[in-house]
Amino acid sequence: MAVIRRRATALVGIAAASALVLSGCAASEEETSSAGGDSGSGSSEGLPAGCEAYEEYAGLSGTEVEIYTTIVSPEADLFNESFVEFEECTGIDIVWNGSQEFEAQLPVRVAGGTAPDLAVFPQPGLLNSMVQTGEMVPAPDKVESSVDENYTPDWKLYGTVDGEFYAAPLGANVKSFVWYSPKTFADNGWDIPTTWPELLELTETIATTSDVQPWCVGFGSGEATGWVGTDWMEDLMLRFQDGETYDAWVNHDIPFNDPAVAEVLAEAEKILKNPDYVGDVASIATTTFQDGGSGIVDGSCAMHRQASFIGGILAGDYGATIVTPEDTDVDGGITTFYFPGLSADNKPALGGGEFVGAFSDRPEVEAVQHYLTTAGWNNTKAALGTWFSPHLGLDTANVADPVNKVAVDILQNATLFRFDASDVMPAEVGAGSFWREMTAWVAEDKSNDAVLDAIEASWP
């Protein structure tokens, strides 16, 4: 089990200058602990000069907190860098233990009595199962209050099990994007749509007044072919139905062939099964999701609905340049706009994220879990690059990537946020019949009713 431990050289000078103070802090730990109380809060007595921002974590020098996670190098290096000042100021050693075997090994460690102090859960299902072991610790009041203040309620919902709050949000990803070329749009005088009806109107305009195909789409992904179609369904479920209906659909409290789901598939059909909009419909099933977006780079298609990660693929494999919407003179320049709702003020978001839950209630564990919910840490981490979070105090000025800036804006202004449904549904459906039937829908022109009935029949 590889343990990644890193200290940034930029703070070596500070560490050396503070050595005497830190040793004094260790020598007077009993005194500072009495000032800080059991929660680890207290005065700045014993902290190095310039560490006043961390005084609520005083009195915990010489302790260690393990964070177990799926995130390994090189991404893990940036997490370790983001902790440096906190560690130097508080004396708490954060051990970032990244493992690609996390999901298999965490249950083993918990069962064997060697649970980590904190675990970063990449999806709510594993969190739920770990809570059922009885070994997890509900989030302290201080952590819960911080989450209530700094995140929208939907994020707290995903860290809650059986009405008890356990895990605070960490990073995020967003899927509710439409990728496009600002140059192609500017050259043709097309405006960014702000509602679903406007998006349909723009689609028809492009189809009837230009030589550009309105949409490029690819469902192909090897054994996972079809997941792109499920993402379309999920985003539209959030736009045409409310959060309660979405949750009922995910949990099978309503059948998969319920009229609410049928309405959504019919809306998706308006674009995805119209050859005037997507070209040869059947070929969508055999076009890889990577190739599916390539048309916006060379200008042969206008729009591509896909999550934020596709930008890196299109840049690396197809010569795209990630730009801002204002960069209208860059050949091959691509960026995103929000996949719109039914009205301009209806702004649901589809995506995912990680959650930090505890297996220990030691004061230093609470301190680290709380620190990860602060605006200070979230802005420090984002400024290091390639990362963003749903924290309401995250300043987009600290987010360099223009697409991630849009993602943060979407999350901070979302009227509703939900996880990718196929990731939460039983595997037989979410990664099985849902993928297969969406593929058959385009490849075989399988009817809407037949698709939904088949998925419903597969539910375990």
N, C-alpha and C positions, 0 to 999 in steps of 0.2 A: 504494500500500500504506500504509494509515493506521497510524501508530505512536502509541500512546497513552502519554504520559508524565505522571505526576502526582506531586505531593508534597503531603502533607497539611499544611495550615496549622497544625495543632495542634502540630507539631514545629518550627515556625520558630524559636521561642525557643531550643530545644535546639540547633538548627543554628547559630544565631548565637553562642551561648555556647561552642560547640565549635569555632568557626572556626579559632582559633589552634592548637588541638590537632590538628585535621585537617590543617592546612597543615604542621604539624610531622611528622605521620605521612607525608605525601607526601615531605617532604624527607629522611626517614630510611628510605625504603622498603627500601633494600638491607639495612639493619640488621634491620628487622622481618621481612623475607623470610627471612634466615638463622635467625631465631628460630622462624619458622613452618614452615620446610621446604617441600618441593615441594607437599605436600598442602594448604597454606594454613593449617595449624594452628600454634599457637604461643602466646606469652604475650600479655597484654593491653597490652603496651607500644605506645604510639602510638594506642590507641583512646581516644575521648572518655570523660570521666568518666561513670559509670553504665552503661557498655557491657560490663561484665565477662562477661555471658552470651554474648557473641560473640567471646571471645578466641580460640577455635579457628579463626576466620576472619581473624585479624590478618595484616597484611602484604600485603593485596590492594587497598589504596586506589588509586583512579584507574583501575580496570579497569571493563569493561562486559560485560554478558551479555544477549544477546537471547533472549527466550522467544517462540517462534512458536506461535500457537494459533487455534482457532476462536472463542474467547471474546472478544466485543467489548463496548463500553459498552451498558448501564450496569453489567453484571456485571464488566467489566474494571476499572472504577473501584475496586471493592472489593478486587480483587487488588492493584492498585497501592497502595492504602492499607495493605494488610497487609504490604507490603515496606518501609514508610517507616523504621521503627526499624532494621531490618537494614542498609538502605542508609546511613543516617546514621552508624551505628556502625562499619560495615566500610569504607565508601567505595566499595563495589561498586555500580555503577549498573545496575539491572535494567530493561531495555527490554522492555516487554510489547507485543508486536506482534500485535494481534488482526485476523484477516481471515476473512471469510465464504467466501473462495476458498481456504482453507487446504488442503483435501484435493486440489484440483487444482494449486495452486501449489507445495506442498512438493516433489513429485517434480521439478518444473521447476527449482526452486532447487537441489536436490541435484545434478541432472544438470548444471547450469550452474556449479557450483563456488561457489555462494553460500548454502550450507546454514546455517540458524540454529545458534546454540550449543546451544539446547535446543528441543525441540518437544513440545507436549502432544497426545498421540494420543488421539482420542475412541473408538477401537475397536482391537482387537488386529490386525485384518487389515492395516491401513495400516502399523503398526509392523513386522509381518513383512516386508512388501514393501520397506520402507526398509532393514531389516537386510540384505536380499539385495543391495542396491546396494554393500555393502562400505564405505559411508561413515559408518555409525554406530559409536559407541564403546561397548563394554561398560561397564556401570555399575562405578565404582571399588569397591574392597573396602569402603571406608567407607560408601558408599551401600547396598551390598548388606547389610552387617551391620546397618545401621539398619532396613532393610526386614524382615530376618529377625526383628528384635527387636520391631518395632512393628506388624506386619500379619500376618494369618493367611496360611498358605502358599498358599491359592488365589489371593490377590492377586498374589503373586510369580509364580505360574504364568503369568498373563496378560501379564506383562512379560518373559517368557523366550521366546527363539527358538532352536530347535535346541540346547537344553541350556545356552545362555549367557544370563545375566541382563542386560537392557539398560535397562529402563524402570521407574521407581518409581511407585507409585500416587499419585494426586492426589485429586480429588473423586470422589464416588460417587452413584449413584441406586439406589433399591430399588423392586422391583415387587411383592414378596410381602405385599401389604396387602389387608385387607378393610375397606371403609369402612362406617360405620354411624352411627346417631344414638343417643347415650347416653340421651337422653330416651325415645325409642321403646323401647329395651331395658329401661330402668328401669320405665316405665309397664306393661310386659308381664311383668316379672319374669324376663327372659331373661338367662342368664349367658354370658359370653364363652367360646367353646369353645377348648380347648387341644390337641385332636387332630383329625385328619380324621374319625374315626368320630363324635366329639362334634359336629363341624360338620354332618355328615349328620343326626344325631339332632335337632339344633336346627332344621335346615331343615324336617324333617318335623313337628316340634312347631309351628312357626310356621304351616305350611300347614294343619294340622288343628285348631288351637285359636284362630286369630285371623283377622281380616279383612285382615291385612297380607300382601302377596305376599313370599315369603322372599327372592327375588333379583331385582334388576333388571340387565339386560344389554343392551348394544348393540355390535354388530360394525361399524357403519357408519363409514366414514372416507374417503369419496371413492374415489380409485383405490387406496387402501391398505385398503379394507374387508376385514376378516377378521383383522387383526393382533391384535385382542383375543382371538380364539379361540386363536391361537398362544401367547399369554401364558398362558392357562389350561393348555394342554398342557405348556408348559415348566415351570411351577411344579409341576404334578403329576408330571412326569418326575423332578424332583428329590426328590419325596416317596416315590415308589414304586420308583425305581431308584437305584442308587448313582452316584457321580460318574463312574466309568469307563464305565458304560453311557450316561450322558448325553453324555459326550465322544464315544463311539463313534457315537452317533446323530447328533450334530452333524457329525462328520467322515465319515459314511457308511461307517464300519467295520462297522456293522450296517445292514441295509436299513430303509427307512422303515416297512415293513409287518412288521417283526420282532414276535414275540409280546410283547416288553417294551413296545413302543410301543402295541400293540393293547390291552394291559392298561390303560394310562394313558388312552387315548381312551374306554374303557368306563367308567372312573371319572368322567371329565368328563361323560359322557352322563347319569350319575345325576342331575346337577343341570341341565345346560344343555339337555337335550332332554325334561325332565319339565314338562309344562304346569302342573302343580300348583305348581311351584316358580318358574317364570319367566314364566308367562302364555303368550301365543301364541308358540310357538317360532319359526315362520317370520318373525315380525316382528323378531326379533333382528337379522337381516341388514340390515334397512332402518332400524333405530333407530341414530342416531349414538352414538358412544361418549360424547359429551358428554351427550346426553339420557338415555343409559343409566343414568347415576348420579343423575339428578334426583329419582328416587323416594325416595331416603333423606333428601332435604331436606324434602319435603312429607309424609313418613311413609307413603307408599303402598307402599313396599317396605322390607325390613329390612336387606339387605346388598348390597354392590357390590364385586366384586374389581377393583381397579385400582391403578396405580402412584401414587406420591405427588403427581405433578403435577395429578391431577384435582381436588384440593382447591381450587387457585386458580381453576379453571374453574367449579366449583360455587359458589364464593364470589362470583366476579365476574358470572356469568351467571344464577345461580339463587337468589341471596340467602342462601346458606349462611354460617354462621359456624363457623370452625375452633375447636374447643374441646378440652378434655382429657376423658378418660373419666369424670372426677369431676363434670363439668358436666352433670348430669342434668335440669336445669330450663330449658334453653335451647331454645326453639322454633327449628328449623332448624339447630341445632348438630350438627356432624358431626366424627368423628374416625376412628381406625383401630384395628384389632387385627391381629396377625400371622396370615397365612394358614397354618394349622397343618399340622404333619407327622403322620406315622402315630402317633407317640407324643409325649409332652410334652417328652422330651429329644432328639427328632429335629427339628432346626431348620435346614433348608436355606434359602437365600435366593437369589432371582433378581434380577438387576439389571445394572448397568453402571458404567462409570467412565472416568476419564482416566489416562494414564500419561505420565511425563516421561522422555524419552530424549535422549541427547546426541550431537552430531555433532563435539564438540571435547573434548579432555582437558586443557584449560588449568585451572590451579588454581582460578581464580575460577568456572569453570563447574561444577567438582566441588563447590565450596562452596555454590553456589546449589541445585544438585540435591540435595545433602545436607540443606540447611536446610529444603527443602520436605518432608522426611520426619520432621522433628522435631515433638515434641508442642507446643513453643512456637509454631511457625508455625501448625500446624493449629488450635490453640485461638484464636490471634489472628484467623485468617481466619474461623472459625466464629462468633466473637463479633460480627463485622460484619454477620452475617445472611445468610439465603437460601442457605446452603451447608453441607454436611457431608462427612465423609470416613470411610473405613474404619479410620483410625488408632486403635489400641487405647488410646492415651493421650488421645484426645479426650474432654473432660469434658462430659457432656450439660448441665451448668449453663451452658455457653457456647453452647448451641443453643436459641434462643428459640422457634422454631416447634415446637408439640407433636408434630406428625407427624414432623418431622425428628428429634426426640428418640427416637421409636419406631424410626425407621430406623437411627439410630446403635446403639441397643440390639440390633436385629436383626443388624447387621453384626458387632458385637463379640462376639455369642454364637452366630453361625451355625456349625453343624457342617459346612456345605458351602456354598460360594458359586460360582455360575456365571453367565456372561453370557447374555443373551437369545439363544436358539439361532437364531432366524430372522435376527438381525443378523449372525451368524457364518457361516451356511450360504451356499452360492452364491446369487446374486441370483435365478436362475431358480426356485429353491425357496423360500428364506427370504422374499423379497418377491414371489413369484410363485405357484407352485402351492400352497404351504402356506396362504397367505392365501385363495386362490380356493376350495380344497377345504374349508376350515373354514367358509367362507360357504355353500357348497353343502350342507354337512352339516346346517345349521340351516334354510336357505331351502328346500331341496328334499327334506329328510329323507333325504339320501344316506346309505347305510349306512356303518358304520365301516370295513368291509373295502374297500369301493369307494373311500372317501376315501384310505385309506392306500396302496392299490395305485396310485391315480392319482398321488399325490405321488412314490412310488417310481419310477414310470415316467418322471417328469419330470427325475429327477436327471441332470445333465449328465455 
